[in-house]
Amino acid sequence: MSEIVVGLGDAGRSLTLSPGDVVIVEVEENLGTGYSWAVADDGGGVLSQIESTHIPAPRQLMGAPGTHRFRFSAARAGTGTLELRLCRPWESSRAPAQRLRLPITVG
């Protein structure tokens, strides 16, 4: 079992996993703006989400962004796309402020 850590700089990067591997996605998030990261697609079921945690900024500075950490386990063989979106939950008709897509293959 291996762990792969990715972030916004990895957008579009294809990930090839073995069953049981873990993908950790870490993205900057400032909850004070109303924007938060959410899973839009878990790869069509090839991944299973095991964690979603907001980590506050290391120093208590007003308005400093924290980090949102998602952990996914490679659950079954197949292909799909992991997609996360940064949006305000009450603005469902608006396009997300940011989007992270990662093509996934579990073999």
Backbone as numpy.savetxt, mean C-alpha at the origin, in Angstrom:
# Nx Ny Nz CAx CAy CAz Cx Cy Cz
10.58 -17.80 3.05 9.73 -16.62 3.05 10.62 -15.38 3.05
10.32 -14.46 2.18 11.08 -13.21 2.15 10.14 -12.03 2.29
10.72 -10.88 2.65 9.96 -9.64 2.77 10.51 -8.64 1.76
9.61 -7.97 1.07 9.97 -6.95 0.09 9.33 -5.65 0.53
10.13 -4.60 0.70 9.63 -3.30 1.12 9.59 -2.39 -0.11
8.43 -1.76 -0.35 8.27 -0.86 -1.49 7.58 0.42 -1.03
7.71 1.45 -1.88 7.08 2.74 -1.63 6.67 3.38 -2.93
6.36 4.68 -2.89 5.91 5.39 -4.09 6.93 5.34 -5.23
8.20 5.34 -4.89 9.25 5.28 -5.92 9.25 3.98 -6.70
8.53 2.99 -6.22 8.48 1.68 -6.88 7.24 1.52 -7.75
6.47 2.58 -7.93 5.24 2.50 -8.73 5.53 1.88 -10.08
4.73 0.89 -10.46 4.89 0.21 -11.73 5.86 -0.96 -11.69
6.61 -1.09 -10.63 7.58 -2.18 -10.50 6.84 -3.51 -10.40
7.24 -4.47 -11.20 6.64 -5.80 -11.16 7.28 -6.61 -10.04
6.44 -7.23 -9.22 6.93 -8.05 -8.11 6.59 -9.50 -8.39
7.60 -10.37 -8.26 7.40 -11.81 -8.39 7.62 -12.42 -7.02
6.61 -13.09 -6.51 6.62 -13.62 -5.16 6.39 -15.11 -5.14
6.81 -15.73 -4.05 6.47 -17.12 -3.77 5.38 -17.11 -2.71
4.55 -18.16 -2.67 3.52 -18.20 -1.62 4.17 -18.04 -0.24
3.57 -17.19 0.58 4.08 -16.93 1.92 4.99 -15.72 2.01
5.50 -15.22 0.87 6.30 -14.00 0.89 5.44 -12.83 1.36
6.10 -11.80 1.89 5.39 -10.64 2.42 5.84 -9.39 1.68
4.86 -8.58 1.27 5.12 -7.28 0.66 4.75 -6.23 1.70
5.70 -5.33 1.98 5.46 -4.23 2.92 5.46 -2.94 2.09
4.35 -2.22 2.14 4.24 -0.95 1.42 4.25 0.17 2.46
5.20 1.09 2.32 5.29 2.24 3.23 5.16 3.51 2.41
4.13 4.32 2.75 3.85 5.55 2.02 3.62 6.68 3.02
4.07 7.88 2.64 3.88 9.05 3.50 2.41 9.41 3.56
1.95 9.77 4.78 0.54 10.08 4.99 0.42 11.16 6.06
-0.37 12.19 5.76 -0.61 13.27 6.73 -2.12 13.31 6.99
-2.55 12.66 8.05 -3.97 12.55 8.34 -4.64 13.89 8.61
-3.86 14.89 9.01 -4.42 16.22 9.28 -5.00 16.88 8.05
-4.62 16.42 6.86 -5.15 16.97 5.62 -6.46 16.32 5.21
-6.82 15.23 5.89 -8.02 14.48 5.52 -7.73 13.37 4.53
-6.54 13.37 3.94 -6.17 12.33 2.98 -5.57 11.13 3.71
-5.99 9.95 3.27 -5.42 8.73 3.82 -5.31 7.69 2.71
-4.40 6.75 2.90 -4.20 5.68 1.92 -5.18 4.56 2.18
-5.69 3.98 1.10 -6.62 2.85 1.19 -6.30 1.86 0.08
-6.59 0.61 0.33 -6.39 -0.45 -0.67 -7.57 -0.41 -1.64
-7.26 -0.22 -2.93 -8.30 -0.23 -3.95 -8.39 -1.61 -4.60
-7.26 -2.34 -4.64 -7.23 -3.69 -5.25 -6.11 -4.47 -4.58
-6.44 -5.64 -4.08 -5.43 -6.48 -3.41 -4.80 -7.50 -4.35
-4.82 -7.19 -5.63 -4.23 -8.11 -6.61 -5.20 -9.19 -7.04
-6.48 -8.94 -6.88 -7.47 -9.93 -7.28 -7.48 -11.16 -6.39
-6.98 -11.01 -5.18 -6.99 -12.11 -4.24 -5.68 -12.88 -4.15
-4.67 -12.53 -4.98 -3.39 -13.23 -4.85 -2.65 -12.80 -3.60
-3.04 -11.64 -3.05 -2.46 -11.15 -1.80 -3.53 -11.14 -0.71
-3.08 -11.27 0.52 -3.97 -11.18 1.67 -3.41 -10.10 2.59
-4.21 -9.07 2.89 -3.73 -7.99 3.75 -3.64 -8.48 5.19
-2.47 -8.24 5.82 -2.28 -8.68 7.21 -2.04 -7.51 8.15
-1.83 -6.30 7.60 -1.63 -5.14 8.48 -1.93 -3.86 7.72
-2.47 -2.88 8.43 -2.65 -1.52 7.94 -2.51 -0.61 9.15
-1.38 0.12 9.21 -1.06 0.90 10.40 -0.56 2.28 10.03
-1.04 3.31 10.72 -0.49 4.66 10.57 0.57 4.84 11.66
1.75 5.26 11.25 2.86 5.50 12.18 3.09 7.00 12.23
2.88 7.63 13.38 3.05 9.09 13.48 4.50 9.50 13.17
4.65 10.78 12.84 5.99 11.34 12.59 6.87 11.10 13.82
8.17 10.85 13.61 9.04 10.55 14.74 9.15 11.70 15.75
9.05 12.93 15.26 9.07 14.09 16.17 7.70 14.73 16.13
7.28 15.23 17.26 5.95 15.82 17.38 5.91 17.23 16.82
6.06 17.37 15.52 5.98 18.67 14.86 4.59 18.84 14.27
3.99 19.97 14.48 2.66 20.26 13.97 2.65 20.11 12.45
1.76 19.26 11.95 1.60 19.09 10.50 2.59 18.15 9.86
3.49 17.56 10.63 4.49 16.64 10.04 3.80 15.34 9.61
4.14 14.86 8.43 3.51 13.63 7.96 4.08 12.41 8.66
3.25 11.40 8.76 3.69 10.11 9.27 3.82 9.14 8.11
3.76 7.87 8.42 3.89 6.82 7.41 2.73 5.84 7.58
2.18 5.41 6.47 1.18 4.34 6.52 1.88 3.08 6.04
1.80 2.02 6.84 2.43 0.75 6.49 1.35 -0.30 6.26
1.41 -0.89 5.07 0.54 -2.01 4.73 1.43 -3.24 4.60
0.93 -4.37 5.09 1.63 -5.65 4.92 0.67 -6.62 4.24
1.17 -7.29 3.21 0.39 -8.26 2.46 1.18 -9.56 2.38
0.48 -10.66 2.47 1.08 -11.98 2.31 0.67 -12.53 0.95
1.60 -13.17 0.25 1.28 -13.83 -1.01 0.44 -15.06 -0.68
-0.85 -14.99 -1.01 -1.80 -15.99 -0.54 -1.98 -17.17 -1.50
-1.98 -16.89 -2.80 -2.21 -17.97 -3.76 -1.54 -17.63 -5.09
-1.27 -18.65 -5.87 -0.63 -18.46 -7.17 -1.57 -17.69 -8.10
-0.96 -16.83 -8.92 -1.73 -16.06 -9.88 -1.09 -14.72 -10.13
-1.79 -13.88 -10.90 -1.30 -12.54 -11.20 -2.39 -11.53 -10.88
-1.97 -10.32 -10.62 -2.90 -9.24 -10.33 -2.14 -7.95 -10.14
-2.84 -6.91 -9.73 -2.23 -5.61 -9.49 -2.64 -5.13 -8.11
-1.64 -4.82 -7.30 -1.89 -4.20 -6.00 -2.04 -2.71 -6.27
-3.15 -2.12 -5.83 -3.36 -0.69 -6.03 -3.77 -0.03 -4.73
-3.05 1.03 -4.37 -3.38 1.85 -3.21 -3.70 3.25 -3.72
-4.64 3.93 -3.04 -5.04 5.28 -3.43 -5.01 6.19 -2.22
-4.50 7.41 -2.46 -4.50 8.45 -1.44 -5.68 9.37 -1.75
-6.66 9.38 -0.85 -7.86 10.18 -1.11 -8.53 10.55 0.21
-9.51 11.42 0.09 -10.36 11.76 1.22 -11.58 10.84 1.12
-11.85 10.05 2.15 -12.91 9.06 2.07 -14.28 9.63 1.70
-14.57 10.85 2.07 -15.89 11.44 1.79 -15.98 12.03 0.38
-14.88 12.03 -0.36 -14.88 12.55 -1.74 -14.77 11.41 -2.74
-15.70 10.49 -2.69 -15.62 9.28 -3.51 -15.71 9.54 -5.02
-16.27 10.67 -5.43 -16.40 10.96 -6.86 -15.15 11.64 -7.44
-14.22 12.06 -6.59 -13.01 12.74 -7.06 -11.90 11.73 -7.31
-11.03 12.06 -8.24 -9.86 11.22 -8.52 -8.93 11.25 -7.31
-8.22 10.15 -7.04 -7.28 10.16 -5.91 -6.15 11.16 -6.13
-5.61 11.68 -5.04 -4.49 12.62 -5.12 -3.23 11.90 -5.60
-3.08 10.65 -5.20 -1.96 9.81 -5.64 -2.44 8.38 -5.75
-1.68 7.63 -6.53 -2.03 6.23 -6.75 -0.73 5.44 -6.84
-0.72 4.25 -6.25 0.44 3.36 -6.34 -0.06 2.03 -6.88
0.48 1.62 -8.03 0.11 0.34 -8.64 1.36 -0.51 -8.79
1.23 -1.78 -8.39 2.33 -2.73 -8.49 1.80 -4.04 -9.09
2.25 -4.39 -10.31 1.87 -5.69 -10.87 2.49 -6.81 -10.01
1.69 -7.83 -9.70 2.11 -8.90 -8.81 1.96 -10.25 -9.52
2.98 -11.09 -9.38 2.90 -12.48 -9.82 3.31 -13.36 -8.65
2.44 -14.27 -8.28 2.76 -15.24 -7.23 2.83 -16.61 -7.91
3.99 -17.26 -7.76 4.18 -18.54 -8.46 4.54 -19.66 -7.56
